[in-house]
Amino acid sequence: MARRRKYAVSGVEREMQTFKADVMKREGYTVDPNRPDDVKYEVAKELGVPLQPGENGGLTTEEVGHIGGKIGGSMVREMVRLAQEQLAKKE
């Protein structure tokens, strides 16, 4: 079942997908800009997690967490870097 994300700011869904694609490209992954969520399969393969399109009910929470953590962690690090850059410009 696909999860529907709700962002605090409406209308940013596309921008967040573009951000994810940009971050994961910088991390060295091949990302289709039209389907940035598919990078999870490449990350899973690298981590040895048998993630496949469709039902993945046999995966453990730990396995799924490794995939999401790798992607989300990269995005958070980039957001922190951007925020620090903006703060430095204000000083």
C-alpha positions in Angstrom: 0.0 0.0 0.0 1.5 3.4 -1.0 1.9 5.9 1.7 0.5 9.4 1.1 2.8 12.0 2.4 1.4 15.2 3.7 3.7 18.2 3.7 3.3 21.1 6.1 3.4 23.5 3.1 0.9 22.6 0.4 2.1 22.3 -3.2 5.7 21.3 -2.5 5.4 17.7 -3.5 7.1 18.1 -6.9 9.9 20.2 -5.4 10.6 17.6 -2.7 10.8 14.9 -5.4 13.2 17.0 -7.4 15.3 17.7 -4.2 15.4 13.9 -3.5 16.6 13.3 -7.1 19.3 15.9 -6.9 20.6 14.7 -3.5 20.7 11.1 -4.5 22.4 12.0 -7.8 25.1 13.7 -5.8 25.4 10.6 -3.6 26.3 8.7 -6.8 23.0 7.0 -7.6 21.3 6.8 -11.0 18.0 8.7 -10.6 15.2 9.0 -13.2 14.0 12.6 -12.6 10.4 11.5 -13.5 10.5 8.7 -10.9 12.9 9.7 -8.1 11.3 7.3 -5.7 12.7 4.4 -7.7 16.2 5.2 -6.3 15.1 3.1 -3.3 15.6 0.0 -5.4 19.2 0.9 -6.2 19.8 1.8 -2.6 18.3 -1.5 -1.5 20.4 -3.5 -3.9 23.6 -1.8 -2.6 22.5 -2.6 1.0 21.7 -6.2 0.1 18.0 -5.8 0.9 15.7 -7.7 -1.5 13.2 -4.9 -2.2 11.1 -5.4 -5.3 8.3 -3.4 -6.9 5.0 -4.4 -5.4 4.4 -6.3 -2.2 7.4 -6.5 0.2 5.6 -7.8 3.3 8.5 -10.3 3.9 11.0 -7.5 4.6 11.8 -6.6 8.2 11.3 -3.2 9.7 15.1 -3.1 10.1 15.7 -3.8 6.4 13.2 -1.2 5.2 14.6 1.3 7.7 18.1 0.9 6.3 16.8 1.9 2.9 14.8 4.9 4.1 17.5 5.9 6.5 20.1 6.1 3.7 17.8 8.2 1.5 16.4 10.4 4.3 19.7 10.8 6.0 21.2 12.1 2.8 18.3 14.6 2.4 18.6 15.8 6.0 22.3 16.4 5.7 21.8 18.4 2.5 19.0 20.5 4.2 21.3 21.2 7.2 24.1 22.2 4.8 21.7 24.6 2.9 20.4 26.1 6.1 24.0 26.7 7.4 24.8 28.3 4.0 21.9 30.6 4.3 22.7 31.6 7.9 26.3 32.3 6.9 25.1 34.7 4.2 23.0 36.6 6.7 26.0 37.3 9.0 
